[in-house]
Amino acid sequence: MATFQFESPLDRATFRSSPMFGGIDLMSARFVRHSFAPHSHDELMIGVMHAGVKSFRCGSARAHAAPGDLVVVNPGEMHTGERERGRELAYAALYVPVPALASMLARSRGDCSIIEKTVIDDPDLWHWFDQAQGLAMAGLDTAGAEEAMICGISLLFERYGSSEPIQTEASCPKAVDRAVEFLHARACDHINLEDASRASGVGLFHLIRLFQKHLGLTPYSYLTQVRIAKSRQLLRLGEPVAQVALDVGFADQAHFTKRFKQFTGTTPALYARSMQ
């Protein structure tokens, strides 16, 4: 079936959703060949490195993370990721929504908005997040997973947090803001970049340059990211992969599957199966 034709036996990513603190998504990944396309998350992403050396770009900087490191990407930060050294790249990840952060930090470092370091070598933090992800991924000891999360998040913001505000699309020029609003509203329609340009009020080439400068992505890449995010919601609701592909604006299932894997590390079918 076309659903599986892009899934390499060397690359695996498994997702789970935990009800902790209103909902935290989890991932366990082993990659050899896979490279993530530039993308961002609405959540705080915490990667717990187990094996291999990860090379990635976060914003305009290139970084590397080894076993025992944490990789922390703030909400809205554009980043990539791939194996640089080692037989495989193995790591766990937690995607923590801003409301969940607020809940955990309410009695401690509630003034912090971002984490200043992208790669963190801190055995205490590594232990807490590894424990939280492992327990939650297995569906075991909810109280233990929640305790580990609270300890990890509190220490993370205490040691590496900053009160500097998170950069969002709202901080961008009005033309980008108008284009972003249009792309979110019409992402599932058959639109083109000329439509986004007209909505923004500036020429297409100028809009592309503004997106690259302020968001780190082209308008088309941003549109694809929005479509993939919408598709994940539909897949979690149990909608068939072929229908989801059409619902979010892709021409066919094969193209949807290829792009989904570039952004998530797995196929839509395997993502839907793991999130049920």
Secondary structure, DSSP 8 states (H G I E B T S, - for coil): -GGGTT--TT-EEEEEEE-GGG-EEEEEEEESS-EEEEE--SSEEEEEEEEEEEEEEETTEEEEE-TT-EEEE-TT--EEEEEEEEEEEEEEEEEE-HHHHHHHHTTS-TT--EES-SEE--HHHHHHHHHHHHHHHHT--HHHHHHHHHHHHHHHHHHHEE-S----GGGS-HHHHHHHHHHHHHTTS---HHHHHHHHTS-HHHHHHHHHHHTSS-HHHHHHHHHHHHHHHHHHTT--HHHHHHHTT-SSHHHHHHHHHHHHSS-HHHHHHHH-
